[in-house]
Every structure is written in structure tokens, then in C-alpha cells.
Amino acid sequence: MTAVRVTHAVPLSVSILLIVIKSTADGKSDAILLVVTCEDATQPGYIESLEETLLWPDDIQSGEDGVEVTIEIEEELLDRTKRWCAEVNISVEQLVLAFIRFCASPDNHYALKEWFSHRNDSISHL
């Protein structure tokens, strides 16, 4: 297990937290999304306590076994996302991969349903 340090924690909803981690062994960074209540995430020492339990995301093989994902995104949103990712030392690809991993886990379906439900409610009021 690779030891990690949490460099950034961004709440995406009341139950989803984006964590940017850095390997203490080689200094590489990656992103993970977690189901965490906002109350927990704001407690003193909580983020630091995660460092003891977080696992480094599996490496994704590239080449013939790799998967190419194409998404349409507004240029301005992509530019802002690229700048933010550069600031926290991850790539847009790592951010997208963290989201895909999170969505693929059956354990996260309830949190995703809540998140998308909240997003749809917000959009319908525009």
C-alpha cells in the first residue's frame, strides 16, 4: 500500500468529496471521490485521518487494453478545469478517471442518485 498525503479536499455535494492525493514515495498525484458526509469532512483532523486509510488508485494500462473516452464540453469549462487541475497537480484525465471509478462502484449509487437529483433540481429552477 502506497502512503498518501491529502493535498486538496473539495466537497462536490453533501455526501461526495473530491480528494487530491500525493504519493509520499514518488510525489505523483491522483484524484479520488469518496462518499463522506459534510459534517465528517469539516471535523478537525478528519481529512488527515483519511491518509491512513486511503489506497492509491490502480494504475490504468494504456495501449491495446486502454480505453478512449470522448466527451463534449464547453471550451470555457474545459479551460477552467485544466487550470484547476494544474493548480492541484493532477491531469484532467485523472479527474475524469476518478469520476468514472466512483460511478462504477455499486457502493456509491445512493450518493450519485442524490447528487444527480440535486443537480437536476437546480437546473430545473433556472
N, CA, C and O of each residue as an XYZ file, in Angstrom:
504
protein
N       0.843     -1.174      0.000
C       0.000      0.000      0.000
C       0.891      1.241      0.000
O       1.791      1.374      0.830
N       0.631      2.138     -0.933
C       1.387      3.372     -1.029
C       0.858      4.384     -0.028
O      -0.348      4.624      0.033
N       1.747      4.978      0.756
C       1.336      6.013      1.702
C       1.010      7.281      0.929
O       1.723      7.653     -0.003
N      -0.076      7.942      1.325
C      -0.513      9.137      0.612
C      -0.705     10.304      1.577
O      -0.890     10.129      2.781
N      -0.653     11.498      0.997
C      -0.939     12.727      1.727
C      -2.065     13.428      0.979
O      -2.002     13.556     -0.244
N      -3.085     13.880      1.685
C      -4.182     14.614      1.068
C      -3.707     16.045      0.847
O      -3.311     16.726      1.793
N      -3.748     16.501     -0.413
C      -3.321     17.868     -0.714
C      -4.499     18.816     -0.892
O      -4.370     20.013     -0.638
N      -5.649     18.296     -1.326
C      -6.850     19.116     -1.507
C      -8.079     18.260     -1.225
O      -8.100     17.065     -1.518
N      -9.100     18.890     -0.652
C     -10.385     18.241     -0.429
C     -11.469     19.226     -0.855
O     -11.558     20.335     -0.330
N     -12.296     18.801     -1.819
C     -13.327     19.680     -2.365
C     -14.669     18.977     -2.253
O     -14.878     17.949     -2.897
N     -15.590     19.513     -1.443
C     -16.929     18.906     -1.377
C     -17.684     19.169     -2.671
O     -17.811     20.317     -3.098
N     -18.187     18.106     -3.297
C     -18.970     18.240     -4.521
C     -20.460     18.265     -4.224
O     -21.249     18.793     -5.009
N     -20.842     17.696     -3.094
C     -22.232     17.688     -2.647
C     -22.215     17.418     -1.149
O     -21.151     17.395     -0.530
N     -23.387     17.214     -0.571
C     -23.443     16.941      0.869
C     -22.849     15.584      1.215
O     -22.563     15.316      2.382
N     -22.658     14.718      0.211
C     -22.129     13.392      0.525
C     -20.976     12.935     -0.372
O     -20.514     11.802     -0.235
N     -20.507     13.778     -1.276
C     -19.409     13.386     -2.163
C     -18.261     14.375     -2.004
O     -18.444     15.588     -2.108
N     -17.081     13.830     -1.751
C     -15.887     14.631     -1.532
C     -14.825     14.245     -2.546
O     -14.498     13.067     -2.689
N     -14.283     15.236     -3.252
C     -13.161     15.019     -4.173
C     -11.884     15.236     -3.381
O     -11.675     16.294     -2.789
N     -11.029     14.215     -3.379
C      -9.756     14.260     -2.664
C      -8.629     14.198     -3.687
O      -8.625     13.324     -4.553
N      -7.684     15.110     -3.595
C      -6.471     15.037     -4.399
C      -5.385     14.533     -3.458
O      -5.144     15.109     -2.398
N      -4.738     13.447     -3.867
C      -3.719     12.823     -3.016
C      -2.359     12.872     -3.705
O      -2.258     12.989     -4.926
N      -1.326     12.779     -2.885
C       0.043     12.759     -3.384
C       0.762     11.591     -2.733
O       0.708     11.420     -1.515
N       1.434     10.790     -3.544
C       2.188      9.658     -3.033
C       3.414     10.166     -2.278
O       4.161     11.000     -2.790
N       3.618      9.668     -1.073
C       4.804     10.070     -0.320
C       6.054      9.377     -0.850
O       7.173      9.798     -0.554
N       5.869      8.318     -1.630
C       7.013      7.579     -2.169
C       7.625      8.265     -3.389
O       8.841      8.437     -3.468
N       6.764      8.659     -4.346
C       7.313      9.204     -5.592
C       6.790     10.591     -5.958
O       7.168     11.137     -6.995
N       5.932     11.164     -5.127
C       5.446     12.517     -5.367
C       4.381     12.654     -6.431
O       3.974     13.771     -6.749
N       3.905     11.523     -7.005
C       2.849     11.584     -8.005
C       1.531     11.932     -7.335
O       1.308     11.618     -6.166
N       0.653     12.591     -8.101
C      -0.658     12.960     -7.582
C      -1.756     12.221     -8.326
O      -1.565     11.786     -9.462
N      -2.903     12.082     -7.682
C      -4.070     11.464     -8.304
C      -5.306     11.989     -7.585
O      -5.201     12.725     -6.604
N      -6.467     11.605     -8.080
C      -7.732     12.072     -7.506
C      -8.604     10.882     -7.156
O      -8.575      9.847     -7.823
N      -9.386     11.053     -6.088
C     -10.327     10.043     -5.624
C     -11.609     10.762     -5.219
O     -11.557     11.849     -4.644
N     -12.748     10.166     -5.514
C     -14.015     10.668     -4.997
C     -14.482      9.711     -3.920
O     -14.409      8.493     -4.086
N     -14.967     10.266     -2.807
C     -15.404      9.465     -1.669
C     -16.806      9.865     -1.240
O     -17.215     11.015     -1.405
N     -17.539      8.901     -0.686
C     -18.808      9.204     -0.043
C     -18.474      9.552      1.403
O     -18.033      8.704      2.178
N     -18.692     10.816      1.747
C     -18.373     11.336      3.076
C     -19.414     12.399      3.400
O     -19.755     13.214      2.543
N     -19.916     12.397      4.619
C     -20.862     13.455      4.980
C     -20.098     14.755      5.206
O     -18.950     14.745      5.648
N     -20.744     15.861      4.900
C     -20.119     17.169      5.087
C     -19.706     17.394      6.536
O     -18.665     17.994      6.806
N     -20.536     16.903      7.478
C     -20.199     17.079      8.891
C     -18.880     16.397      9.225
O     -18.055     16.950      9.952
N     -18.682     15.189      8.689
C     -17.426     14.476      8.938
C     -16.245     15.230      8.346
O     -15.224     15.420      9.008
N     -16.390     15.659      7.088
C     -15.290     16.292      6.367
C     -14.835     17.590      7.019
O     -13.676     17.976      6.867
N     -15.718     18.270      7.740
C     -15.352     19.543      8.355
C     -14.806     19.395      9.773
O     -14.385     20.380     10.378
N     -14.809     18.185     10.305
C     -14.278     17.967     11.652
C     -12.763     18.115     11.645
O     -12.103     17.628     10.727
N     -12.202     18.777     12.648
C     -10.742     18.917     12.716
C     -10.059     17.549     12.716
O     -10.434     16.653     13.471
N      -9.070     17.411     11.873
C      -8.288     16.177     11.804
C      -8.886     15.086     10.940
O      -8.244     14.059     10.723
N     -10.111     15.281     10.436
C     -10.756     14.209      9.665
C     -10.010     13.929      8.361
O      -9.725     12.774      8.046
N      -9.694     14.972      7.607
C      -9.003     14.785      6.328
C      -7.655     14.099      6.560
O      -7.277     13.196      5.814
N      -6.941     14.525      7.585
C      -5.650     13.905      7.895
C      -5.825     12.432      8.260
O      -4.969     11.610      7.932
N      -6.930     12.087      8.939
C      -7.157     10.692      9.312
C      -7.408      9.816      8.084
O      -7.148      8.613      8.110
N      -7.913     10.422      7.014
C      -8.125      9.658      5.781
C      -6.819      9.132      5.208
O      -6.789      8.070      4.585
N      -5.741      9.878      5.420
C      -4.451      9.490      4.861
C      -4.030      8.090      5.287
O      -3.304      7.407      4.564
N      -4.480      7.668      6.449
C      -4.114      6.342      6.958
C      -4.918      5.228      6.300
O      -4.514      4.067      6.341
N      -6.064      5.572      5.686
C      -6.934      4.534      5.133
C      -7.042      4.557      3.610
O      -7.494      3.580      3.012
N      -6.633      5.663      2.969
C      -6.775      5.758      1.515
C      -5.800      4.853      0.795
O      -4.630      4.748      1.161
N      -6.302      4.209     -0.225
C      -5.461      3.380     -1.080
C      -5.159      4.136     -2.360
O      -5.991      4.897     -2.855
N      -3.969      3.924     -2.889
C      -3.600      4.545     -4.154
C      -4.443      3.909     -5.263
O      -4.554      2.684     -5.321
N      -5.043      4.730     -6.152
C      -5.849      4.154     -7.245
C      -4.996      3.231     -8.113
O      -3.801      3.456     -8.304
N      -5.640      2.193     -8.629
C      -4.925      1.267     -9.503
C      -4.434      1.989    -10.741
O      -5.098      2.890    -11.253
N      -3.271      1.591    -11.214
C      -2.772      2.150    -12.467
C      -3.603      1.613    -13.620
O      -3.948      0.432    -13.648
N      -3.918      2.462    -14.549
C      -4.669      2.053    -15.733
C      -3.676      1.763    -16.844
O      -2.801      2.575    -17.145
N      -3.826      0.608    -17.439
C      -2.937      0.220    -18.525
C      -3.276      1.016    -19.783
O      -4.448      1.241    -20.087
N      -2.266      1.431    -20.494
C      -2.504      2.113    -21.767
C      -2.127      1.173    -22.898
O      -1.643      0.068    -22.652
N      -2.339      1.593    -24.107
C      -2.019      0.750    -25.251
C      -3.249      0.011    -25.728
O      -4.349      0.564    -25.719
N      -3.080     -1.241    -26.148
C      -4.175     -2.013    -26.724
C      -5.320     -2.234    -25.743
O      -6.478     -2.303    -26.155
N      -5.015     -2.347    -24.451
C      -6.056     -2.579    -23.462
C      -6.668     -1.281    -22.946
O      -7.609     -1.317    -22.153
N      -6.152     -0.146    -23.381
C      -6.648      1.143    -22.913
C      -8.013      1.460    -23.501
O      -8.435      0.867    -24.495
N      -8.686      2.394    -22.875
C      -9.998      2.825    -23.317
C      -9.923      4.315    -23.603
O      -9.363      5.081    -22.818
N     -10.484      4.717    -24.719
C     -10.533      6.128    -25.048
C     -11.936      6.645    -24.762
O     -12.926      6.067    -25.211
N     -12.012      7.728    -24.019
C     -13.295      8.329    -23.670
C     -13.386      9.692    -24.342
O     -12.469     10.506    -24.229
N     -14.468      9.937    -25.029
C     -14.682     11.215    -25.680
C     -15.909     11.875    -25.069
O     -16.981     11.274    -25.000
N     -15.742     13.112    -24.628
C     -16.871     13.857    -24.081
C     -16.894     15.235    -24.722
O     -15.859     15.776    -25.112
N     -18.092     15.790    -24.823
C     -18.225     17.151    -25.315
C     -18.324     18.068    -24.107
O     -19.082     17.803    -23.174
N     -17.555     19.146    -24.133
C     -17.533     20.074    -23.010
C     -17.308     21.473    -23.556
O     -16.587     21.658    -24.537
N     -17.919     22.441    -22.928
C     -17.729     23.824    -23.345
C     -16.265     24.207    -23.172
O     -15.617     23.802    -22.207
N     -15.756     24.985    -24.109
C     -14.342     25.385    -24.101
C     -13.954     26.103    -22.806
O     -12.899     25.833    -22.232
N     -14.811     27.016    -22.354
C     -14.516     27.773    -21.138
C     -14.450     26.866    -19.911
O     -13.568     27.016    -19.065
N     -15.391     25.921    -19.820
C     -15.385     24.979    -18.701
C     -14.146     24.099    -18.742
O     -13.536     23.837    -17.705
N     -13.772     23.643    -19.924
C     -12.566     22.818    -20.060
C     -11.328     23.609    -19.652
O     -10.462     23.086    -18.951
N     -11.241     24.858    -20.083
C     -10.087     25.683    -19.719
C      -9.994     25.894    -18.211
O      -8.911     25.793    -17.633
N     -11.140     26.189    -17.568
C     -11.147     26.360    -16.107
C     -10.755     25.064    -15.410
O     -10.015     25.080    -14.426
N     -11.255     23.939    -15.925
C     -10.938     22.639    -15.339
C      -9.449     22.332    -15.487
O      -8.818     21.847    -14.548
N      -8.890     22.611    -16.656
C      -7.453     22.394    -16.870
C      -6.620     23.241    -15.919
O      -5.636     22.761    -15.356
N      -7.013     24.510    -15.735
C      -6.259     25.387    -14.829
C      -6.327     24.869    -13.398
O      -5.316     24.833    -12.697
N      -7.538     24.461    -12.961
C      -7.675     23.949    -11.601
C      -6.847     22.684    -11.425
O      -6.149     22.527    -10.423
N      -6.924     21.789    -12.394
C      -6.156     20.536    -12.297
C      -4.660     20.825    -12.223
O      -3.943     20.186    -11.453
N      -4.188     21.782    -13.017
C      -2.768     22.142    -12.975
C      -2.395     22.700    -11.599
O      -1.309     22.422    -11.090
N      -3.294     23.487    -10.999
C      -3.032     24.058     -9.673
C      -2.892     22.983     -8.605
O      -2.087     23.125     -7.684
N      -3.673     21.902     -8.720
C      -3.624     20.849     -7.697
C      -2.755     19.670     -8.127
O      -2.691     18.653     -7.437
N      -2.084     19.814     -9.275
C      -1.086     18.848     -9.733
C      -1.668     17.504    -10.179
O      -1.075     16.454     -9.932
N      -2.833     17.541    -10.836
C      -3.377     16.347    -11.475
C      -3.753     16.711    -12.900
O      -3.792     17.888    -13.257
N      -4.027     15.707    -13.709
C      -4.456     15.947    -15.080
C      -5.981     15.860    -15.167
O      -6.631     15.280    -14.297
N      -6.533     16.436    -16.214
C      -7.971     16.327    -16.447
C      -8.335     14.852    -16.586
O      -9.391     14.426    -16.117
N      -7.477     14.081    -17.220
C      -7.726     12.650    -17.380
C      -7.831     11.950    -16.033
O      -8.691     11.087    -15.855
N      -6.976     12.303    -15.086
C      -7.051     11.699    -13.758
C      -8.357     12.078    -13.060
O      -8.949     11.254    -12.362
N      -8.802     13.307    -13.243
C     -10.063     13.745    -12.650
C     -11.237     12.973    -13.243
O     -12.113     12.510    -12.513
N     -11.252     12.837    -14.560
C     -12.321     12.085    -15.228
C     -12.284     10.625    -14.801
O     -13.329     10.025    -14.548
N     -11.094     10.053    -14.718
C     -10.957      8.657    -14.300
C     -11.457      8.455    -12.871
O     -12.082      7.436    -12.578
N     -11.191      9.405    -11.984
C     -11.701      9.306    -10.608
C     -13.221      9.285    -10.621
O     -13.833      8.516     -9.879
N     -13.837     10.114    -11.450
C     -15.289     10.156    -11.546
C     -15.829      8.836    -12.101
O     -16.824      8.316    -11.597
N     -15.188      8.298    -13.120
C     -15.630      7.017    -13.705
C     -15.518      5.897    -12.689
O     -16.436      5.086    -12.560
N     -14.403      5.837    -11.959
C     -14.240      4.811    -10.926
C     -15.326      4.929     -9.870
O     -15.897      3.927     -9.439
N     -15.608      6.153     -9.458
C     -16.624      6.399     -8.433
C     -17.994      5.937     -8.924
O     -18.724      5.262     -8.200
N     -18.337      6.305    -10.159
C     -19.645      5.933    -10.716
C     -19.774      4.427    -10.908
O     -20.875      3.884    -10.822
N     -18.670      3.757    -11.164
C     -18.699      2.321    -11.429
C     -18.901      1.483    -10.173
O     -19.291      0.319    -10.264
N     -18.642      2.056     -9.012
C     -18.762      1.289     -7.773
C     -20.213      1.232     -7.310
O     -20.827      2.274     -7.082
N     -20.773      0.026     -7.168
C     -22.150     -0.100     -6.682
C     -22.352      0.532     -5.302
O     -23.464      0.943     -4.969
N     -21.297      0.611     -4.504
C     -21.399      1.207     -3.171
C     -21.736      2.698     -3.221
O     -22.187      3.268     -2.227
N     -21.519      3.323     -4.371
C     -21.703      4.770     -4.480
C     -23.003      5.171     -5.164
O     -23.254      6.362     -5.348
N     -23.824      4.216     -5.540
C     -25.031      4.532     -6.301
C     -25.978      5.465     -5.551
O     -26.575      6.351     -6.163
N     -26.127      5.285     -4.247
C     -27.021      6.145     -3.477
C     -26.525      7.600     -3.510
O     -27.309      8.524     -3.726
N     -25.231      7.789     -3.298
C     -24.667      9.144     -3.311
C     -24.794      9.776     -4.694
O     -25.065     10.972     -4.808
N     -24.601      8.982     -5.738
C     -24.744      9.508     -7.101
C     -26.182      9.891     -7.394
O     -26.441     10.911     -8.032
N     -27.111      9.082     -6.932
C     -28.523      9.387     -7.150
C     -28.880     10.705     -6.466
O     -29.576     11.543     -7.038
N     -28.397     10.877     -5.241
C     -28.635     12.129     -4.510
C     -28.001     13.306     -5.250
O     -28.625     14.358     -5.391
N     -26.760     13.134     -5.726
C     -26.041     14.215     -6.391
C     -26.727     14.626     -7.687
O     -26.953     15.812     -7.927
N     -27.058     13.642     -8.522
C     -27.706     13.964     -9.793
C     -29.116     14.498     -9.576
O     -29.572     15.355    -10.333
N     -29.802     14.014     -8.572
C     -31.131     14.519     -8.251
C     -31.049     15.992     -7.853
O     -31.862     16.808     -8.286
N     -30.067     16.319     -7.031
C     -29.867     17.702     -6.601
C     -29.504     18.578     -7.796
O     -29.999     19.699     -7.911
N     -28.650     18.085     -8.681
C     -28.238     18.851     -9.864
C     -29.445     19.097    -10.777
O     -29.613     20.200    -11.298
N     -30.279     18.077    -10.971
C     -31.448     18.242    -11.825
C     -32.432     19.233    -11.225
O     -33.042     20.015    -11.954
N     -32.597     19.212     -9.905
C     -33.464     20.186     -9.240
C     -32.938     21.604     -9.435
O     -33.712     22.530     -9.675
N     -31.623     21.772     -9.331
C     -31.017     23.092     -9.507
C     -31.213     23.589    -10.932
O     -31.525     24.761    -11.147
N     -31.033     22.713    -11.892
C     -31.175     23.086    -13.301
C     -32.615     23.437    -13.628
O     -32.858     24.358    -14.408
N     -33.574     22.729    -13.053
C     -34.975     22.977    -13.376
C     -35.452     24.341    -12.881
O     -36.457     24.863    -13.364
N     -34.717     24.929    -11.898
C     -35.104     26.236    -11.375
C     -34.512     27.374    -12.185
O     -34.820     28.534    -11.914
N     -33.676     27.084    -13.167
C     -33.060     28.154    -13.979
C     -34.030     28.718    -14.980
O     -33.679     29.620    -15.740
